[in-house]
Amino acid sequence: MPVVLGTRRNSPLEPNVAKMKITNVETHLLRLPVSSGAEHASGPTEWPTFDYVLVRIDTDTGPSGWGDGFGYWVPQATRAVIDHTFAPRLIGRDARDISGISQSLQREFHLSGRYGITMFAISAIDIALWDIAGKDAGLPLHRLLGGARRSEIPAYASLFRYGQPERVAERTRHASQAGFGQIKLHEVTAEAVAAARDAAGGDVPLMLDTNCPWTPAQAQNMIEQLRDYKLHWLEEPIFPPEDFASLARLQSATGMSLAAGENCCTAFQFKAMFEAGAVTYAQPSVTKVGGITEMLKVIALAEAYGISLVPHCPYFGPGLLASLHLLGTMGDDVYAEFLYYDSLEASPYGDAIVPVTGIMKVPQMPGLGMDPDPHVLADYGV
């Protein structure tokens, strides 16, 4: 995908421009109480809050930018990497040197892990730098990425795990009535999937994310049990998630379209996945993969290998805004992912990121399009 930058004098990569020095790197850990609708069901994963690690990067002559690093269950770890490891090394760096900063952080800290917490932290930094770049150029992020092909993105409802088939059916009907034309389940039994299919009807695309529960043999047996329910894709059926060879054999043997990628970091891991023929749908997360810089590489790889790319983005922070900009530059057959909760006590962007009749809008203001609500940062900061 081409990267087209603004024409203003302070465009991020324009030569002979004075550096925009990073002066401050500040993290915010948010804990947002949520009612998932699964609290009283049998067997779901308990999820009383969404925990977010936001980072703000300030510059000496330009705007500030906001980023988002994954860390739902270990947010303190992601925050610690940014605060104690990355921040001291970023002060004084040129905020316009986005690619250089991404490469130097990956190289300098590869012994801390090429996948997981280190890359989550790099993702947060990278997203914030792209936010600065867009604001500095006076352009929305998608304009820096070549321009949006569409201003609205259809979203699919990403349901929680409820366990009880009757509860699965109820939440599926609820999401359909709210205007979502595609629905993703997080169940692990054929009975629950059957209930969802009956509630959704035969024409609604129904996806199933199982979160890596089975051996290859168990997964093949489950696919036979699920075949009548016409799944659009089966997501992460095998543990460990990086067993691309087993995923490829499973997809070939069963003919089931497989999806995976939210557990992958860097373009190198996606390249290995694509070369193995492991998936039909790839699901990179901008808050995990290494940020926007790395995400662009994955998009280019997916196009080269003929893989459909459907980003993993069930978020409420800058990572969701970044995903919407990226989705705007992609084809019409790509959806946004929206976590389908009962109620969320607060959100950094309020109702601006809530789908209306299953549709989300690509932000049009400079950078990511908006900054987090300072009242939410103050009231829900940990």
C-alpha positions in Angstrom: 0.0 0.0 0.0 1.5 3.4 -0.9 2.2 5.9 1.8 1.3 9.4 0.6 2.1 12.2 2.9 0.9 15.8 3.1 2.4 18.6 1.2 2.7 21.1 4.0 6.2 22.2 4.9 6.1 20.2 8.1 5.1 16.9 6.4 6.6 14.0 8.4 9.2 12.9 5.8 9.8 16.1 4.0 13.6 16.8 3.7 15.4 19.8 5.2 12.9 20.3 7.9 14.0 20.8 11.5 13.4 17.9 13.8 10.2 17.7 15.8 11.7 16.5 19.1 9.9 14.2 21.4 9.8 16.0 24.8 7.5 13.7 26.9 6.1 10.2 26.9 3.2 9.7 29.3 1.1 6.6 30.0 -2.5 6.3 31.2 -3.9 3.0 32.5 -7.7 3.1 32.2 -10.1 0.6 33.8 -13.5 0.8 32.2 -16.3 -1.1 34.0 -18.4 -3.2 31.5 -21.4 -5.4 31.7 -20.8 -8.0 29.0 -24.1 -9.8 29.2 -22.3 -13.0 30.2 -22.0 -12.4 34.0 -24.6 -15.0 34.9 -24.1 -17.5 32.1 -22.4 -20.8 32.6 -18.8 -21.1 31.7 -17.9 -17.7 30.2 -14.6 -15.9 30.9 -15.3 -13.3 33.6 -14.6 -9.8 32.2 -15.8 -7.1 34.5 -13.6 -4.3 33.1 -11.8 -3.3 29.9 -8.2 -2.3 30.8 -6.4 0.1 28.4 -2.9 1.4 28.2 -2.9 4.7 26.4 0.2 6.7 25.7 0.6 10.4 24.9 3.7 11.7 23.2 4.4 15.4 23.3 6.8 17.3 20.9 8.6 20.6 21.2 7.2 22.3 18.1 4.2 20.2 17.0 1.1 18.5 18.3 0.8 15.6 20.8 -0.3 12.1 19.7 -2.1 9.3 21.4 -1.5 5.5 21.1 -2.9 2.3 22.4 -1.0 -0.8 23.5 -2.7 -4.2 24.2 -2.7 -5.4 27.7 -6.2 -6.5 28.9 -5.0 -8.9 31.6 -1.5 -7.5 32.0 -1.8 -3.7 31.4 0.8 -3.0 34.1 3.4 -4.9 32.1 2.7 -3.0 28.9 2.8 0.3 30.8 6.0 -0.6 32.6 7.8 -1.3 29.3 6.8 2.1 27.9 7.5 4.0 31.1 10.8 2.5 32.2 12.3 1.1 28.9 11.1 3.1 25.9 10.3 6.6 27.2 13.9 7.5 28.3 15.2 6.4 24.9 12.6 8.4 23.0 13.2 11.8 24.5 14.9 14.0 21.9 14.2 11.6 19.0 12.5 13.1 15.9 8.8 12.3 16.0 8.8 12.3 12.2 11.1 9.4 12.1 8.4 6.8 12.6 9.9 4.0 10.7 13.3 4.6 12.2 11.9 4.6 15.8 10.0 1.4 15.1 13.1 -0.4 13.8 15.4 0.8 16.5 13.0 -0.3 19.3 12.5 -3.7 17.7 16.3 -4.2 17.2 17.4 -2.8 20.6 14.9 -4.9 22.6 14.6 -8.1 20.6 16.0 -10.0 23.5 13.0 -8.9 25.6 10.7 -10.8 23.1 9.8 -10.2 19.5 6.2 -11.1 20.3 3.9 -10.2 23.2 4.4 -7.3 25.7 7.4 -5.7 23.9 5.5 -5.4 20.6 2.3 -4.3 22.4 4.3 -1.4 23.8 5.9 -0.6 20.4 2.4 -0.6 18.9 1.3 2.1 21.3 4.3 4.3 20.5 3.9 3.8 16.8 0.2 4.7 16.8 0.9 7.9 18.7 3.6 8.9 16.3 1.3 8.5 13.3 -1.3 10.5 15.2 1.3 13.3 15.5 2.1 12.9 11.8 -1.5 13.4 10.7 -2.0 16.4 13.0 1.2 18.0 11.9 0.2 17.6 8.2 -3.4 18.7 8.9 -4.7 15.5 7.4 -6.6 12.5 8.7 -4.5 9.4 9.0 -6.1 7.7 6.1 -4.9 10.5 3.8 -1.3 9.7 4.8 -2.0 6.1 3.9 -3.1 6.9 0.3 -6.7 8.0 1.0 -9.9 6.3 2.1 -11.9 4.3 -0.4 -15.0 4.6 1.8 -16.2 6.7 4.7 -18.3 4.1 6.4 -17.4 0.6 7.5 -19.8 -2.2 8.2 -19.2 -3.7 11.7 -19.8 -7.2 12.9 -21.0 -7.8 16.5 -18.3 -9.7 18.4 -20.3 -11.5 21.1 -18.9 -12.7 24.5 -18.9 -16.3 25.5 -22.1 -17.2 27.3 -22.0 -21.0 27.4 -25.8 -21.5 27.6 -27.4 -22.0 24.1 -30.5 -20.1 25.1 -28.4 -17.1 26.1 -26.3 -17.3 22.9 -29.6 -17.3 20.9 -30.9 -14.3 22.8 -27.7 -12.2 22.3 -27.6 -13.2 18.6 -31.1 -12.0 18.1 -30.3 -8.8 20.0 -27.3 -8.0 17.8 -29.3 -8.7 14.6 -32.1 -6.4 15.8 -29.5 -3.7 16.5 -28.5 -3.7 12.8 -25.4 -5.9 12.7 -25.4 -7.9 9.5 -22.6 -10.2 10.6 -22.1 -11.8 14.0 -19.1 -13.5 15.7 -19.5 -16.1 18.5 -17.0 -17.1 21.1 -18.4 -20.5 21.9 -16.9 -24.0 22.0 -19.9 -26.3 21.7 -21.9 -27.3 18.7 -25.1 -26.8 20.7 -24.3 -23.1 21.2 -23.5 -22.5 17.6 -26.7 -24.3 16.5 -28.7 -21.9 18.7 -27.0 -18.9 17.2 -27.7 -20.1 13.7 -31.3 -20.7 14.4 -31.6 -17.3 15.9 -29.7 -15.5 13.1 -31.3 -17.2 10.2 -29.6 -19.0 7.3 -28.3 -16.0 5.4 -26.5 -14.0 8.2 -22.7 -14.5 8.1 -21.8 -16.3 11.3 -18.2 -16.5 12.5 -16.9 -18.6 15.4 -13.8 -17.6 17.5 -12.8 -20.5 19.8 -9.6 -18.9 21.2 -7.2 -21.8 20.7 -8.9 -24.6 22.7 -8.2 -27.8 20.7 -5.6 -30.2 19.4 -5.6 -30.6 15.6 -7.6 -33.9 15.9 -10.1 -32.3 18.3 -10.5 -29.4 15.9 -11.2 -31.7 13.0 -13.8 -33.6 15.0 -15.5 -30.3 16.0 -15.5 -29.0 12.4 -17.6 -32.1 11.4 -20.0 -31.3 14.2 -20.2 -27.6 13.1 -20.5 -28.2 9.3 -24.2 -27.9 9.1 -24.2 -24.4 10.6 -22.4 -22.8 7.6 -19.7 -20.8 9.4 -18.2 -17.9 7.5 -15.0 -18.7 9.2 -13.6 -20.7 12.2 -11.1 -18.6 14.2 -8.1 -20.0 16.1 -9.3 -23.5 16.6 -5.8 -24.9 17.6 -3.3 -24.4 20.4 -0.7 -23.2 20.1 -1.9 -20.4 17.8 1.5 -20.3 16.0 1.2 -23.9 14.8 0.7 -22.8 11.2 1.5 -26.2 9.8 -1.4 -27.8 11.7 -3.7 -25.0 10.7 -2.8 -25.5 7.1 -3.4 -29.3 7.3 -6.8 -28.7 9.0 -8.0 -26.2 6.5 -6.9 -28.4 3.6 -8.5 -31.6 5.1 -11.8 -30.1 6.0 -12.4 -27.3 3.5 -13.3 -25.0 6.4 -12.2 -21.3 6.0 -9.9 -20.6 8.9 -9.0 -17.2 10.5 -6.2 -16.3 12.8 -3.7 -13.6 13.5 -4.7 -11.7 16.6 -1.9 -13.5 18.4 0.7 -12.7 15.8 3.2 -9.9 16.0 5.3 -8.4 13.2 5.1 -8.9 9.5 7.6 -11.8 9.8 5.1 -14.0 11.7 2.4 -13.2 9.2 4.7 -14.1 6.3 5.3 -17.5 7.9 1.5 -18.0 8.3 0.9 -17.1 4.7 3.7 -19.3 3.3 2.2 -22.2 5.3 -1.2 -21.7 3.7 -2.7 -21.6 7.2 -5.6 -19.2 6.8 -8.2 -17.8 4.5 -8.6 -14.7 6.7 -5.8 -12.9 8.5 -6.6 -10.8 11.6 -3.7 -8.5 12.6 -4.3 -6.2 15.5 -2.8 -2.8 15.3 -2.3 -2.7 19.1 -0.3 -6.0 19.0 1.4 -6.3 15.7 3.7 -3.4 16.0 1.4 -0.5 15.3 0.5 1.1 12.0 4.0 0.9 10.5 4.0 -2.9 10.9 0.3 -3.2 9.9 1.1 -1.6 6.5 3.6 -4.4 5.9 1.1 -7.1 6.8 -1.5 -5.5 4.5 1.0 -5.6 1.6 1.9 -9.2 2.4 -1.8 -10.2 2.4 -2.3 -8.7 -1.0 0.7 -10.4 -2.4 -0.4 -13.8 -1.0 -4.1 -13.4 -1.9 -5.2 -13.6 1.7 -8.3 -11.7 2.9 -7.4 -9.4 5.7 -10.0 -8.6 8.4 -8.3 -6.7 11.3 -8.8 -7.7 14.9 -10.1 -4.5 16.5 -12.5 -5.0 19.4 -11.2 -1.9 21.2 -12.3 1.5 22.5 -9.1 3.5 22.4 -6.7 4.9 19.8 -6.3 1.4 18.4 -9.9 1.4 17.2 -9.5 4.8 15.5 -6.3 3.6 13.8 -8.1 0.4 12.6 -11.0 2.5 11.2 -8.5 4.6 9.1 -6.8 1.5 7.9 -10.1 -0.2 7.1 -11.1 2.8 5.1 -8.2 2.3 2.7 -9.1 -1.4 2.2 -11.7 -3.2 0.1 -15.5 -3.1 0.5 -15.6 -6.7 1.8 -13.7 -5.9 5.0 -15.5 -5.5 8.3 -14.7 -3.7 11.6 -15.0 -5.7 14.8 -17.2 -4.3 17.6 -17.4 -5.9 21.1 -21.1 -6.4 21.7 -21.5 -5.5 25.4 -24.6 -4.7 27.4 -23.3 -1.5 28.9 -20.0 0.3 29.1 -19.7 2.8 32.0 -17.3 5.1 30.1 -15.4 5.3 26.9 -12.4 7.6 25.9 -14.4 8.7 22.8 -18.0 8.4 24.0 -20.6 7.6 21.4 -18.4 8.7 18.5 -17.1 5.1 18.2 -20.4 3.3 18.7 -21.9 1.7 15.5 -25.2 3.0 14.3 -27.3 0.3 12.8 -24.1 -1.7 12.3 -22.1 1.0 10.6 -18.9 2.8 11.9 -17.6 6.0 10.4 -14.0 6.6 9.3 -12.7 9.7 11.2 -12.2 12.8 9.1 -10.3 15.1 11.4 -6.5 15.3 11.4 -4.5 12.5 12.9 -6.5 9.7 14.4 -9.5 12.1 14.4 -10.0 12.9 18.1 -8.2 12.8 21.4 -9.4 10.9 24.5 -11.9 12.6 26.8 -9.7 14.1 29.7 -12.6 13.5 32.1 -12.6 9.8 31.4 -8.8 9.7 31.8 -9.1 11.4 35.2 -12.1 9.5 36.5 -11.1 6.0 35.3 -7.3 6.1 35.5 -5.6 3.5 37.6 
